[in-house]
């Protein structure tokens, strides 16, 4: 005789998909409404009953409500600002690409370790730029200047554009532009699964879509407000079947108790879940966890309960590009991380390539 207990009849309900980003407040620069993209975003804002205001500049949004810095920060991360990208000189984006192509700044995710914590300073709100035609014209000039070399552009240096695509459509514009450029290539990385608007586009293999992945420990503890690992991998399969070149960024690689098991499981899960056609041409990029003294101070204020290890005494100093020391793992730990993860990559994906470890 089988005894039925409440526990044995419990049905595990499937988790809801990670929702699309919906800002709580939107600011518009007046000139943004002179562009078709600005008009479309305004229509979207009104259709979703989102409060909006006008502002003279996307760089001057301040005085967010909230009694503490943490509260103000959280509100700012749910604020969207629609404006024009005035500076059309592109920054270098090594080692990922030749240049960063600026279509957005800021991210809706709450990754504790993110370098945007300090590079965006007091402006953690999300900015999108409506003058993408001018941005594309600037990219065209860079391509022409570097001819006959191929010029690569990174679209995710200061944002996660996939998480904003349902609002802007800017990635689709860049992808279709690059498809027709023999010497132009686009790259972007995401932690979101919302790739559907990109799947039917003509891309001609000129855009590489990469997904940021990590050990379960890292995703669960340090990446709030992003898509779950399973959602990212499902999206990666869709992207691969749509013919896009595919890649993964394992970042930040974190040394924690059980890291070998965590990263071995990560690569095993990828191999089990991805369609077979993914293996050839697949790329990996590996970035160890690093932080600056300024970042440590900011992160500890914004995420006071974070488990993120930032003990400067346990780290090696490395001179940063922006004039600050950054703290990376000592050489022995770096070597162990790089060699272990590299072995697991080639164990599961013998035809893949590793672009860099930094």
N, C-alpha and C positions, 0 to 999 in steps of 0.2 A: 504494500500500500504506500503510495506516494503522498507525503504530507506537503501541502502547498503553503508556503509562508509568504508574507508580504514581500520579502526580499526576492523570492524566486519569480514573482509575477511582475516585478518592476521592469518596465520597458524603457530602454535608454533612448531618449528622443534625439533626433539629429540636431546638431547645433545650427543656428541660423547663420547664413552667409554674412561675412563682414559687409556692412552697409556702405554705400557710396557716401562720400563726404558731403555734408550739408552744412554750410556755414550758418552761424546764428546772426551775423551782421555783415553787411557788405558796404564798402565805400567805393565810390566812383570818382575818378578825376573827370572834370567836365569834358576835356578833349577826348577821353576814351569813348564817349558816345558819338563821336564823329566817325568812328570806324565800324564797319559791319559786325565785327566780333564783339565790340562793346555793346552795340544795340542788342545782339542776340543774348548776351549774358544778362543784360537788363531785363529782357523778356523772361528769361529763365528765373531770375530772382523774383520778379512779380508773380510768375506762375506758381512759385513755391511759397509765396507769402513770407519772404524773408525781409526783415527790415533793412533799409538802405539809407545811406547819407551821401552827400557830396563832400569832396575834400580837394584842397588846392594841390596836394602832392601826395603820391603814394609813399614818400619817405617821411612824412610828418604825422603819422597816426600815433597818438599818445593818450595819456590819461584814461587808460582802461579802468572800468569799475573793478572793485575788489578791495578788501581790507588788507590783504597781504600780497607780497610779491608772487607767491605761488598761485593765488587766485587770479591775479592780473595776468599772469603768464598763461594760465589755462584758457582764459577768455580770449586773449590775443590769438592763441592757436586755433580758435574757432571763428576768426575774423578773416574775411577775404577782401582784398583791395584790388580794384581793377584800374589799371593805368597804362601808361606808355613807357616803353624801354627807351630812354633818351640816349644812353651810352651804347653805341653800336660797335665799339672796339671789344673784341672777344678776348677773354683771358686764356692763357695756356691751360691745358688740362692733363698734364702728364701725371702718371703713366697711362691713363685711360685713353686719351685721344690727343689730337693736336690742339683743339680749341674747345672751350665750353660755349655752347650756343644758348643764350639766355631767353627762355620762354616763361619762366616762373621763378619765384624766390620764396622759400619757406615751405614747410611741410606740415600736414595734419597729424603725422605720427608723433609719438612721445618716446622715441628711443633715447634712453638715458645717456648713452655714450656719444651722441651725434655731434660732429664738429660744428653744425649750424647753431648749437647752443651759444657759441662764442662769436662765430663769424657774423651772425645776424644781430648780436648784441641785444639792444633794447627794442629790436624790431622783429619779434618772432612771428608776427602775423604773416599771412600768405598773400603774396602779390602775383598777379597774372598780368601779362602784357598783351595788349590787343593789336599792336602794330607789327604783327608777325610778317606781313609783306616786306616791311623795311628790314626786319631781322634776316629774312631769307635773302634779300638783295645783298646784305652785308656778307652773308655766308658765301654767296656766289662770287663775290670779289676775292675772298680768301682762297677759294678753289682756283680761280683764274691766276692769282698771284703765285700759287705753288705748283701750277701745271709744269711738267707732266706728272708730278707726284700726286698720289691720292691724299686727300685731306679728310681727316676724321673729326667729327664733332660729337661732343658729349652733351646730352640734353638734360642730365640729371645731377649736375654738380651742386646746385643749390636748392633742389626741390625733388619731389617724386611726381613727375608729370602724369604718370598713369592714374594716380589718385585724383587728378584734376581734369582728365580728358573729357569726362561727361559734361563739364562746364565750358571748357575752352575749345576743344577740337584742334589744339595746336600741334600735338604730336602727329595727327593725321596729315596736317599740312606739310610738316617737315618730311615725313616718310614719303609722301607722293612727290615732293620736290626732289629728294635725294634719289628716288628711283630713276629719274631721268638724267642724273648727273654721272657721267662715266667716271669722274674723278672725285666724287663726293660720297662720303659714308657717314651714317648716323649711328649713334650708340646711346642707349639709356638703360638705367637699372631701376628696378621697382621692388617694393615689398607688398604690392597690392595685386589682386587677382582680376581687376576690372579691365581686361584686354579686349573684350568683344568689339568695340568700335574699330579696332586695328586689324582684325582678322581677314577681312575681305579686301583690304587695300592692295593696290599694285605697289610692291616694294622692290622688286627686281633683285632681291638678295642684298640690297645696299644698306639695310638697317639691321643691326644686331640687338636683339632684346635680351637683357640679362636680368636674372632674378637674384635678389639678395637672400641668402639662406644661412642657416646657422644651426648649431646644436640646440636641442629642445631647451636645455637649461638657459641659454642666452635669449632665445625668443620669448620664453615664458616670463623671465625675470626683467628683461631690459627693453622689450619692444612693444609696449602698450599701443593700442589704437592702430595696429597694422593687421594685415591679413594673416591668417594662420598658415603654418608651414604647408599643410595639406592643400590649402587653397592656392598657394603660390605654385606648387608643383603641378596641380591640375591645370592652372593657367599656362605653365611652361609647356605642357603637352599640347595645348591648343595652339600656342605660338609655333611650336615645331611643326605641327601638322599643316599650318598655314604657310610653311616654307621659309619662315624667317630663320636666319642664323641665330643660334641660341647660346647663351652663356650663363654662368653662375658666379656670383661674387660671394665668397665666404668671408664675411666681415661683420664686426671685428672678431678675429680669432681671439678667444679669451682662455687664459690658463686658469682652470678651476679644478677642484677635486673631482676626478672622473672625466677629465676632458678627452682622454683617449677613447673611452667608450662612447662619449657623446658625439665626437666627430666621426668615429667609425660608423655609428648608427646613422648619422646624417647621410653619408655617402652610400650606405647600403639602401636606405629608403629611396634616395634618388634613383638608384639603379633599378629598384623593384617597381617604381611608379612610372618612370618615363617610358614613352614608346620607343621601340628598338631603333627607329630611324634617327633618334637624337644623337647617338654616339659619335658619328663622323662629323667633324667640324665643330664639336662642342668645345667651348673655352671655359677656363676657370681663372679667376683672379683671387688672390689671397692677401688680406690686409690684417695685420695684427692690431690688437687694441693699443691705442696710444692716447695720451691726453696732455694738455698743457696745465700750468699752474692756474691760469685764469679759468680754464674749463672746469677744473676740479672745484673751484670756488662756486662757479655758477651752477654746476650740476648738483652739488650738495645743498644749495639753496632751493632749487626747483624740484628736486626729487630727494627730500631729506631721509626717506626710508629706503633708498636704493641700496642694493647689495653690491653695487659695482665697486670692484677693488681699484683704488687709486692711491696706493702707498708709494710715494716717491722714493723711499728708501729701498724698495724692492725693484726699482726700475733703472734703466740706462738712459742717460740724457742723449738726445739727438737734436742737432740744430734744425729748427723748422724753417720752412720757406718764408714765413711771414715774420721772421725776426724774433721768434720765441723758442725756447727749448721745449721739446716735447719729450714725454717719458714713454719709452718703449720697453719691451722685455729684454733682459740681459741676453747676450749672444747665445749662451747655452740653451736657454729656453726657446729662443727664436729658432734655433737649428732643430730642436726636438719637434716643435710645432710644424715647421715647414716639411721636414722629412716624413713625419708620420702621416700628415694629411696628403702629401704628394703621393705616397705609396698607396693610400686608400683610393685616391682618384684614379690612378692607373690600374689598380686592381679591378675596379668596376668599369672604367671607361678607358680602355687601352688606346683608343684612337683620339682621345681628347688632347687639347693643348693647354698648357699653363702659361698665361701671359706674364705674370709677375707675382712675387711675394714681397711685400713691403711692410 
